Amino acid sequence: MTKVKSKGSIVIGSFLSLFLIAACTPPLPPDVLASFAEREVQCANGEVKVATSEIGQIAVQTSIDLYLNYCPESQVTVTSEIEGANLVVTDYSAKEPPMCSTASVITPVMSKTATLAYFVSGYDGLVFSPETVQEILAGEITNLNDPKIIETNENFEFSDQPITVFAVNSPSGSDTAYLDWVARLTGKATPEIKASEVFDDYLLLVEKLLVTEGAFAVLPSNIIFDNTITFSNLRFEGTDSLFETTSFSSAASQFVTVEDGEVLKTSLDPSIEPLLDAGQESSSAPWQGISIFDAGMCTADDAEQSVRTFMRFLVRLDTQGQLETFGYFPLTESVRLKAAEIISRPLPTPSFDPETLSQE
């Protein structure tokens, strides 16, 4: 039986009070119901096995731990094996598990970004043009004192420091998104990366990068954050796009969604004007080296709707808020609420007394 734990600290938006003006209470729209459901945590006790990559397990496990804090009798575990899993979290790249072919419910749950990272002592916050990024990766720029690097880093003095490029086999979805973005900016195809060494695993690459002065590699945000690796920013059209949360959020606002039954797919549309940051008069330059992770329900759910119940928890506002610690990032609010509405369709509808809404 699905249980509900109240969470009084969530405040319902003032837009709900609009529905109290009328003498009778009309049906609440799905997105409003999804927002109101944040007051409660639904619990279910059936077995849920969540498949994700070994690297991604830390973010998923933290979400599980938070869920178990509310629902201690729940049976949710994380695994790197797709076999036997009834929920998959993936960005569809070779580094992540494949989405199960039987998935009946698929929604986005988080995003991840990437950039050109490096190990050069004393040179934090370097800025490169997209052309410079491509030329470093293609082996055409081989020293840190190259004029194209100096041009966009006016506050640094560069000595003779050879550049070494590392790469990983089967890069993550965010790495590919970053390289595709750079290619769009230059109008040139993504070059073949001329790496001095190619690794099968990100952690092996990082181990070598952090002891190699002048080492460069395209890395995803979770690897950069977890290992405190120095990262670069981009300068184009006279603007610096910074590898930071506001730029990630700006890019996330450019995602468009397509709904097909209980499948919600997202894709980046660079032509969309980014949404303004809260309290700002202009939006941050969007960091379009960003990829989306989907969650997919692989098996028929049990009587308690245990898989859906945990999926719904993954897109809760508080669950989303902890992702950045691990180099992953939350969905924009419109996408999050739509995902929550799709997941929640067969789940119990939040119960409430309309007369008390304006007092909460």
KOLVOTI-668152 format. One record per residue: x, y, z of N, C-alpha, C in turn. Coordinates in pm, whole numbers, plus 32768, in hexadecimal, padded with zeros to 4 digits. Example, Ala and Ser with C-alpha at 12.3 -4.5 7.8 and 13.67 -1.06 7.14 Angstrom:
BEGIN
85277DC7830C84CE7E3E830C85287EB6830C 85057F1F82C485577F9682CA850A80038313 
//
This chain:
BEGIN
80557F8880008000800080008058807D8000 803A80DC7FAA808581587FA5806881AE801F 80D381DA806080C4822F80D680F082BC80B5 80C5831A810680E383A780EF812183E2816C 81928426815A81D1846E81C981C5850381AC 819085508209817F85E081F6820486278200 8211869381B7828A86E781BC825C877781C1 824B87AB8238820D882E824A826188A2821E 82E4888C8202833A88FF81E3832A89308155 82E688E4810282D1890F8077825C89718073 827389E5803B820C8A4C803481CF8A4E7FAA 814F8A497FA3810B8A497F2281088AD67EEB 81208AE17E6981248B647E2780A18BAE7E32 80AA8C307E2C80348C847E407FCC8C727DD3 7FF88C367D627F958C277CF67F238BCB7D1E 7F368B767D837ECA8B1E7DAC7E558B6C7DE7 7E758BDF7E217E098C2C7E617DA38C5D7DFC 7DCA8C607D7D7D6C8C8B7D167CF48C2F7D10 7D0A8BAF7D357C9D8B507D2C7C3E8B5A7DA4 7C618BAE7E047C0C8BBB7E797BAB8C2E7E6C 7BBD8C7B7E027B688CF17DF07AD88CC77DD3 7ACB8C5E7D847A458C327D5F7A028BED7DD6 797C8BF17DD979328BB17E4579478B1B7E44 79518AE07DCD796D8A527DC379FD8A427D92 7A3989D07DAD7AC589B87D897ACB89697D07 7AFE89A27C9B7B0789597C1D7B7888F37C24 7B7C88927BC87BEA88317BC57C6F887A7BAF 7CD388507BFA7D56888F7BEC7DA088587B73 7DE488AE7B287E33887F7AB67E9F881D7AE4 7ECD87C37A8C7F31875E7AB37FB0879A7AEC 7FE0880C7AB1805D88447AE4804B887E7B6F 7FD288B17B8D7FB688E47C127FB188707C76 7F7188027C4E7F6E878D7CA57FFB875A7CC0 805087587C5780D9872A7C67812487827CCA 810B88057CC0814D88607D1E811B884A7DAC 809788387DBA805F88227E40809187A07E7D 80AC873C7E2980DB86BA7E5A816286C37E9E 81AA87317E8A822C87417ECB821E87467F63 81A4875E7F96818F87618027819C86D68064 818E86708013818B85E8804681F385937FFE 822785308045827E84CB8008823184478009 821784127F9381D483917F89823B83227F97 821982BB7FE08273824B7FF9823481CA7FC4 828881707F92825C80EB7F6A82CC80897F8B 82A8800C7FA883097FAE7FE083337F3E7F82 83067F427F0383337EDC7EA683C47EEF7E7E 84017E857E49848E7E8C7E2384A27EE27DA6 85007F3E7DAD85247F927D3B85BB7F8C7D29 85E87F5F7CB586767F5B7C9486917FC37C28 86E780247C47870480937BEC878B807C7BAA 878A806E7B25880780587ADB883F80DE7AAC 88BD80F67AC98904816A7A96899881477A93 89EB81A07A5B8A7981837A538AB981867ADD 8B2F81497AEA8B74814C7B6B8B9381DB7B95 8BB682317B358BD582BC7B558B5683067B80 8AE682E87B408A69832C7B608A2682FC7BDF 8A5A828F7C188A1682547C8B8A1482AE7D05 8A7883047D138A7E83587D8C8A0683B67D93 89E083F27D20896D844D7D2088EB84007D36 88DE838B7CF68865833B7D07885B83067D95 88CC82D67DCC88C982A07E5488A3830B7EBA 88D283877EA488AD83F27F008817840D7EFB 87DB84027E84874A84117E788702839E7EBF 873A83267EB3870082B37EF9870782C87F90 877B82F67FBF878B830D804F872583718084 870C83DB803686AA843F805D861E84018061 85FF83AD7FFD857E83697FF7856B830E8071 85D582C4809385CC8268810585C082B48189 85EE832F818A85DC8381820285478399821D 84FB83AC81B0846A83BC81BC8422833681C3 845782D4817C841382538169847181E1818F 848C81CD821184F1816C823B84D380DB8218 845680BC81FB8434803281D9843F80168143 845E807C80F58469806A806584E380178040 84DD7FD57FCD85487F7C7F9F857E7FAE7F19 85CC80177F1D860580517EA3869C80437EAA 86D680097E4187677FF87E39879780247DB0 881A803E7DA7885680677D2988B37FFA7CF8 88BB7FEA7C74890F7F837C3889497FB67BB6 89B87F7C7B8E89F27F9D7B0B89CA7F387AA1 897C7ED47AC9894F7E6B7A6E88C27E887A3D 88B07E8479B9882C7E9D798187CD7E267999 88077DAE799E87B67D3779B287757D387A3C 86F47D297A3F86AC7D277ABD86817DB07AEF 86B07E1B7AAE868A7EA27AD885FC7EC17AA9 85B07F077AFB852C7F317ACD85237FC87ABA 8596800E7ACB859E809D7AAE862C80BA7A7D 863781037A0E86B9812479D386C781BC79CF 873C81EE79F8875E827C79EC87D58286798C 87C482CC791D882B82CD78B58826834B7860 889A836D7824889D83D877C088B0839E7734 88A48319772A88A882D076AB893482C5766E 899B82F376B58A2382E576838A59825C76A8 8ACB8238766C8B0581B476858B3581A37714 8B4E8212775A8B7B820A77E58B0881EE7846 8A8E81F778188A1981E0786C89CE8164783C 897B81287891893080B2786588CD80D777F7 88AE807A779D884B8097773687C080A07774 876C80F1773686E180F67763869F8072773E 86558039779B86147FB9778285AD7FC87711 85A77F6476BB854A7F69764984BA7F5F7675 84A47F3276EF841C7F20772383E97F9A776F 8437800577728412807A77C3838A80B17798 833080BC77F882A980EE77DB8296817E7809 82E881A8786982E48232789B837282687897 838882D5784E840D8310784483FF83A77856 844983DD78B4844B846F78C684D9849C78E7 84FB851978CC857D854E78F8858185587990 85FB854A79CA860885567A5B867885B67A84 86DA85CE7A2D874986287A50879C864379D3 87FE869C79E0885786B9797088E886B7799F 894386B8793E89D286B9795A8A15870C78ED 8A85874C790F8ACA87A178AF8B5A8770789C 8BA387B278418C2F878E78288C7B880877F7 8CFF880378028D55886D77CE8DE2883677BA 8E38888B77848EC6886977778F09888677FC 8F38881D783F8F7A882A78C09011881D78AC 905B8844791390EE884279029135883F7988 91B6881F7983920B882579FA9286887879D7 928088F979FC92EF895579EA92FA89A77A6A 936189937AB7936D89D47B3A936B8A6B7B2D 93138AAC7B7F930F8B3D7B8492BC8B7F7B18 92718B327ACA92238B6C7A5C918F8B447A67 914F8B717ACF90C08B567AE0906D8BB77A8B 90008B857A538FA08BDC7A0E8FC78C097984 900F8BB5793A90338BDB78B18FB68BE07859 8FBA8C3877F78F4C8C4A77988F818C2F770C 8F398BDD76C08F628BBC76388EF38BDF75D5 8F198C02755E8EB68C0D74F28E948B8174C2 8E208B6F74848DFF8AEB744F8E688AB873EC 8EA08B13739B8F088AEB733B8F838AB67383 8FA78AF873F3901B8ACA744090038A41747B 8F8A8A2874AE8F6A89A474E48F7E89397479 8F47895274038F5588EF73988FE788DA7372 90358943736E90C189367346911688F273B1 90F589067430913B88BC749A911F8827748C 90A08804747A907A8778747290AE873573F3 90BC8783738890ED874C7309918587477303 91C88776736C925A8774736D929A87E3731E 924D884A72FA928388BB72AD92BE89267309 928A8933738392C7898873E9930A892A744C 938D8938745D93DA88D774AB942289157522 941289987536945789D875A593FD8A4275E4 94098A52766693B48AB176AE93CF8B427686 94438B5D764F94638BE87629943B8C08759A 93E18BB7756293B08BD174DA93648C5674D9 93768CA8747293328D2B746A929A8D24747A 925B8CB8744C91C98CAE7456919D8C9874E7 91F18C58753691D28C4A75C591EA8CCD760E 92578D1075ED92778D91762B920A8DF8760E 91D28DF4759591708E58756A90F68E5F75C4 90C88DEE75F8904E8DED764A906B8DE376E0 90EA8DF0770491108DE7779191708E5977B3 913A8ED377AC918A8F4C77B691CF8F5C783D 919A8F1E78A691D08F32792D923B8ECD7955 92608E7878F792C58E13791593448E2B78C3 93B48E0178FB94328DFC78B194558D69789D 946B8D427821947F8CB6780095128C9977E1 95438C2E781D95CA8BFF780095C38B8B779D 96348B56777E963C8AE47722960B8A66776C 95928A3B774C955989C3778B9515896D7721 955488FE76F9951688A47697948E887176C7 9433885F766993AD882C768693A687987664 936C874B76BF935386BC76A992BC86A676AE 92878665764891F6864D764191D885BB7662 917B85A776BF9149852276E290B8851676B3 908B849B76A19000848376788FD283FF76B5 8F4F83EA76B08F14837076E48EC7832B7675 8ECC82A776738E7A825C76158DE6826D763A 8D92827575D88D01827D75EE8CDD82EA7652 8CEC8369762C8CD383D876898C4183E076B3 8C298429771F8BA1843B77528B50849476F5 8ACD8496770A8A7584E876B88A94857C76C3 8ABE85A9773A8ADD8637774C8B5D865D7701 8BBF860276FB8C3A861C76AE8C178632761B 8BC485DA75E68B9A85E4755A8B4C86657543 8AF5868975A28AA8870675968B04877F7594 8B6D877D75E68BCD87EC75E98C1687F87563 8C468788752F8C8E878B74AF8C3287B7743D 8BB4878B74408B5387B473DA8B37884B73E3 8B2E887F745D8B18890E74728B8D895F743B 8C068936745C8C7C897A74288C7D8977738F 8C55890773568C5088FD72C48BE8895B7289 8B75896A72CB8B1089C9729B8B478A57729C 8B938A7873048BC88AFF73118C338B1E72A8 8C818ABB72838CEB8AD272208CBB8ABD7192 8C4D8A7271838C208A4F70FD8C7489E370BD 8CC889A2710E8D1F893870DC8CFB88B57121 8D0F884970DC8CF287C671148D4B87AC718D 8D19875D71EB8D6A8738725F8DE686ED7231 8E5D871D72548ED786DB72258EF08658726E 8F3D860272308F6A858A72758FCA85B672E4 8FB48585735C900985AC73CC908F856373C0 90FB85B073B79182857873AD91B9856A743A 919284FE747B91BA84E77505923B8498750D 929184BD756B930C8472758092F083ED75C5 927E83E9760D9256836D764F91BE836C765C 918382F7764290F282E7764A90D4827F76B6 907882A0770D9059824B77808FCE820E7771 8FBD819877AC8F39815877AB8EDE81907817 8F1A81CE787C8ED181F878F28EF682877916 8E9082D7793D8EAB836279648F09836B79DC 8EFA83117A3B8F4B831A7AB48FDE82FF7A96 8FFA82A67A389085828F7A1090BD830A79C9 906A834B7977909583C6793490B58432799B 905C844379FC906F84AB7A6190EF84927AB1 910784157AD3918083F27B1E91FD84207AD4 91FE840D7A50927284367A00927484CE79EC 91FF850A79D491F8859A79BC922E85EA7A32 920E85C07AAC9232860C7B2292C686037B48 931385B67AFD93A585B37B1393F085D97A95 93A7860E7A3193E4863279B193D386C87999 943C871579B2943587A5799B941C87C17907 93B7881678ED939588377863933287D77823 92F28782787692928720784192098760782B 91C7873D77BC9141876C779B90E986F57777 906886FF77989008869777728F7A86CE777F 8F2186A277288E9286C377378E5A866577A0 8E1D869F78098DEA864F78788D5E867C789F 8D0C861E78D08C86864278FF8C8A8681798A 8C2186CC79AA8C1D87187A268C2786C17AA2 8BED864A7AA18BF685F67B198C8685CE7B37 8CD585B47AD08D6285927AE28DB1860C7B10 8D94867F7AD38DD986FC7AF78DBD87217B88 8D3F871D7BB18D1A87447C398D5286E17CA0 8D4986617C828D7185FB7CE28E0785FA7CFB 8E5586257C968EE786217CA18F2886AB7CA9 8ED587147CB48F05879E7CBF8F6987BE7C51 8F3F87AA7BD68F9687C07B618F7E884D7B2A 8FE9888F7B008FDE89147AC68F9A890C7A3D 8F3F896B7A218EF1896679A58EF889EB795D 8EDB89E678DB8EE18A5F78888E558A93786A 8E4F8B1478448DD58B5578168DE18B727781 8D758BA077458D748BBD76B58D588C51769B 8D9C8C8976378D808D12760C8D598D0F7578 8CE48D45755B8CB78D4E74D08C578DC374C2 8C588E00744E8C048E7474338C148EDF749E 8C8F8EEF74D08CAC8F5675328C798F3C75BE 8C4A8EC175D88C108E9F765A8C568E257693 8C6C8E2677168CA18DB1775A8C2E8D5C778E 8C2B8CDF77638BCC8C7F779A8C178C317804 8BE98C3C78808C328C0478F18BFE8B797915 8C5A8B24793D8C378A9D79678C078AA479F8 8B888ACF7A088B4F8AE17A8C8AB88ACC7A86 8A7B8AC57AFC89EF8A9D7B0889908AF77ABA 89A58B7B7ABF89478BD47A7A89488BBC79E3 89BC8B9D79AB89C48B80791C89868AF978FB 89938A98795789548A16794288BC8A257945 888A8A7479A487FA8A8A79AD87C68AD37932 88168B30790087EF8B7A788887DF8B1B7812 883E8ABE780388358A5B779787C189FC77AC 87AA89D4782A873B8979784786B589B57820 86AB8A3B7825862F8A7D77FE86198A797767 867D8A4C771C866F8A3E768B864489B17660 862D895A76C185FD88D576A0856888DB767E 85438894761684B6888775F1848D87F7760A 840E87E4762783DB875F76478374873175E1 837086B075CC830A8671757882CD860075C9 824A860575DD820485A1762D81BE853D75D2 81D484BE75EE8192845375A3816283EC7609 80E483F6763080B0839E769880F783BA771A 813D8355774E8187836677CB821E836D77B1 8242839B773C82CF83B3771A82E184487701 833D8484774A835A8513773C83EB85207712 84028549769584898556766084B085E97657 852F8605766F8560868F766C85D3869A7609 85E1871075CF8652872D7576867187C2757D 86EF87E47566871B886F756D86FA88B674EB 86BD892B74F586A38980748286F28A027494 876A8A0C745887BF8A81746E87808B057443 87178AFE73F086D98B7973BF867C8BB97425 86588B70748F85FD8BA574F586458C0B754C 86038C7B7565863B8CE075BE863E8CAA764D 86B48CA9768E86BC8C73771686658CC37777 86318C7F77DC85E38CC27842863E8D16789B 86078D8278D186548DD8792B866F8D9179AF 86E58DA979E787038D7A7A6D86AE8DC97ACF 868C8D8C7B3E863A8DCE7BA3867B8E507BD1 862F8EBE7BC986618F3E7BF786C08F847B98 86D38F4B7B2187328F857AC186E88FC57A4C 872890297A1086EC906C799D8715902A791A 877F8FD9791E87AB8F9178A687D48F0478CD 87C88EA7787087E88E1B788D887E8E02787C 88B08D9F78C3893B8D7678B2894A8D347829 89C38D3E77F089DC8CFB777189CD8C657786 89758C22773C89598B94775789D08B3A7738 89EB8ADE77928A558A7A777D8A148A01773A 8A2089FA76B789D68995766B8A1F890F7660 8A8E890076A78ACB887D76B48A8588317723 8A08880C770D89B187D477758962875F773D 895286F8778E890386837765889F866177D1 8835861F77AA87C885FA780487CF85667827 87B3854778A587A284BD78D0870D849F78DC 86E4842F78A4865A83FF78B18653838E7916 85DF837F795385C0830979A3855282BD795B 8562823A794F84FF81E8790A84D48171795E 8451815B7967841B80E979B18419806F7956 84648007797A847D7F97791F841A7F25792C 83D97F19799E837F7EA879B582F67EDB79E1 82947E8479D982117EA77A0F821F7EC07AA4 81DC7F287AD581EA7F4C7B62819A7EEC7BB9 81BD7EE87C3981747E947C9680F57EDA7CC6 80AC7E977D1F802C7ECE7D4D803E7F527D97 80B37F677DD380CC7FE37E1D810180537DC4 811780357D44815380987CEA81DC80C67D20 822E80637D4682AD80837D89830F80CA7D2E 831480A17CAE837480E07C52834A81707C37 82CB81847C17829B820D7BFE82AD82677C79 8295822D7CEE829F827C7D67832D82B17D79 8391825C7D5F841B828B7D6A843D82E97CF7 840C82CD7C7E8421832B7C0E83EC83B47C32 837783B97C70833E843A7C97839884807CFC 83D484327D54842E846C7DB784A984AA7D74 84D9846D7D08855084A07CC3853B852D7C8B 84BE85517C6C84A585D57C34846786357C9A 846B860F7D188442866D7D8184A586E07D86 847687537DB484CB87CA7DB9854287B77E16 852D87797E8B859C87687EE7860187017EB5 85D286997E73862D86367E3A868286747DCC 864286C27D76868987057D0A86F387667D40 86D487A57DB2872C880B7DE787B487D97E13 87C087577E2F884087227E5E889B86F07DEE 886B86F17D7188B686B77D02893987007CE6 893787857CF589AB87D57CCF8A2887B07D1D 8A1787807D968A8887567DE78ADD86EF7D9E 8A9F86A17D488AE386337D048AFC864F7C70 8AE986CD7C478B0586EF7BBC8A9586D07B5C 8A1C86BD7B9289A386AF7B40894A87277B62 88E4873E7B0D889987BA7B1E880487A27B0C 87B187F17B54872087D97B5386DE88017AD0 866887CA7ABD861587F17A4B85DE887D7A61 85BE88C279F4857589407A0384EB89207A3B 84AD89817A7B843289687AC483C289367A68 83B6896E79F0834A89427997835C88B1796E 83D78888795183F187FC792A83DF87A179A3 840E87CD7A168401877C7A8F836E87607AB0 831A87C87AAB828D87B57ACB8247875E7A65 826E876B79E6823187157981825A86847995 82D9866C79B5830785E479D182BD85AC7A4A 82AD85FD7AB1826785D17B2A81D685AE7B0B 819785FE7AB6810A85E47A9480FA85607A4A 8156854479EC814F84C679A08166844F79FC 81CC84567A5081EB83E77AAB817883CE7B0A 813784387B3880D3842E7BA4804A84037B76 803383F37AF77FAA83DC7AC77F60836C7B0F 7F9C82F77B267F51828F7B6E7F6682927C05 7FB982EF7C377FD282F67CC67F5F833C7D0D 7F5283277D8F7EE683697DDB7EED84017DCB 7E7B843F7DB57E7584D17DA97E83850F7E33 7ED785767E407EE485B87EC27E5C85E67EF6 7E4285CC7F767DC485F67FB27DDC86748004 7D8086D17FFD7D8E874D80477D06878F8057 7D0287E680B87C89883680D07C9F88C08091 7C5788E180247C6C89627FE27C5F89D88041 7C0E89C980AD7BFB8A3981087C7B8A5C8155 7CD889FD815A7D538A1581A97DC88A3D8153 7DBA8A3B80CE7E2C8A5680777E688ADF808E 7E138B45809B7E468BCC80A77E8C8BE4812D 7E7D8B85818A7EBB8B96820D7F3E8B4C8218 7F678B0081B07FDF8AAE81BA80548AF38177 
//
